[in-house]
Amino acid sequence: MNIPTNLFMWLVAALPIAALLILMIKFQWGATEAAPVGLVIAVISGLIFYKADFQLLAAESAKGVWSSIVVLTIVWPAILLFEVVDEVKGFAVIRKGMQRLIPNELLQLLAVSWIFVSFLQGITGFGVPVAVGAPLLLGMGVSPLWAVIIPLLGHTWGNTFGTLSVAWQALAMSAGMEAGTDMYLKTALWAASFIWIWNIITGVAICWFYGRQKAIKKGLPAVIIVSLIHGGGQLVLTQVNTMLACFVPACIAFVVIFILGRTRFYKDPWKIEDSGIMNQEHALEVKEDIPLDMKMKDAFVPYMILTGITLFVLLIPAVKNYLGEVSFGLSFSETTTGYGFTNSAVTSYSPISPLIHSGTFLFLSSLAGLIFYKSHGWIEKNGIKKVFMRSLLKTIPSGIAVIGFIIMSKIMGGTGQTMVLAYGISVVIGKGYAILAPVVGMLGSFMTSSNMASNILFGEFQLTTAKLLGLNAAAILGAQTAGGAIGGTICPGNIILGTTTANILGKEGLVLKKIMPITLSAAAIVGVILFITQVLL
Amino acid sequence: MKEGKTPFFKTKQGGLTIAFAVIIAAFFIEVYGLAMDLKPVYITGFIIILAAIIYSPVEVYLIKRCNWRLFN
């Protein structure tokens, strides 16, 4: 690979991302309008400056559309699930039930936006926590913008070791680490330590957004206890079994939050009347809509089925392996740019296994929910048709944005632009690279909308850079995956998923604007800790 | 069609639905062209995908604004 790594090429590579961020944050363009602009810039840069040919661009765009289909087959059933529960006014029932079980409103919020979504992340990632969490919060009276932001923040600590640690396995594979070796365990320790910091930050941030100092004062004991379970539990379990390192603590925290709701400190009704994130008008409306004979467990039926199916299929290896045999992906030939940057041939690119795909679990849960609610007479005439139509009409606009983003990231990756961005950072700042190592992980996550893909993209790069600069490879790799997890909050795919299910598609810029300061600060904290421990000490 | 109600495919949502369908169709053309190594075919598919994706910003920020300026 002979891509010239100079400032000009670095700026050219940065241009699509800069354009995207400026259009979305400064000019408040929606993702559907901003993503195509970034894509066109990436195509022109790729053709003119990175010497890509049309075959490469066509191949990468085809990979992008295929990957988008994988994402959209989660988006649509997630929206369908929301529409099913919404059709029967189930969210009003859930809200009333939560108020009874956990009278403290802040604890309710933490239960859904931090703990329940983490539980979902533990078993099935790929945006499902946000797609399920945002509508739940909406139904609980959280305003739409915050119904997207807080689960985005709340679930990403689980990105690396959640989903049965696929992102972690991707890092281990990419960096050539074998399970159980000294390097493997040390990297896992560093990763879990950095992620614990992020977990605490997100818990405190949710309290802050809810009610500033007053909410932090009230919520801090719960945040500390839950974080000890989440972050501390994960830290310990990474040394034993990485596959369950997120799932087990997430399950325990899910139980503990209900116990906390019964303690003297939290058992009485408590809320902040003028909370900036609650939609009080919505709360007033739902009081008249509650079906009298529906209990909270009835409203939760589709979610219980979702959890049951997912656990059954993904946690039992024999079932997962058997059902996972049905799989298909596309094949692509090798492509190379004029600078020798090569994309290897692949016989089955991003294979979909429909029987173990999260979208299938969501769809089946939605169907089961429809059957259950219909049998109880809670769905009106033509209600089922309306549910399907509404879900399709919401999914399609977001589909264009998802396709635009993913093709852009594929073209940037396939032409070498993403690699130049990461390489340029390391060349320019030498050992100071330690501060920006998590930012590289974040960049990967932002570009690919996936912690796993970020680890695949940059795992080997981070290892090579660490060795060249004489830095602790385990610490740098830990920062890579922690940065990738943190970056999950700003990745366009997750944001679009949230804005679509919360019915505020077009507000992605506003979401980014609110979240970016926290995300960048967290990455900076991890980077500074890394710098101090690896360079100064 | 109710009087005064815009037909679905003339709304923004309808336009995006058409664009989405065009992208999926073009995707199959592109994949076929790549598999058969037919350059004109995969380039055509690629250009159609690009055109369908940039429909939204062009429609919102160019066509509608030009129409607004023409008629106001």
Interface residues (C-beta under 8 A of the other chain):
Chain A: W29 T32 E33 A34 A35 P36 V37 L39 V40 V43 F54 Q55 L57 A58 A59 S61 A62 V65 W66 L330 S331 F332 S333 L393 I396 P397 G399 I400 I403 G404 I407
Chain B: K12 Q13 L16 T17 A19 F20 I23 I24 F27 E30 V31 G33 L34 A35 D37 K39 Y42 I43 G45 F46 I49 L50 A52 I53 I54 S56 P57 V60 Y61
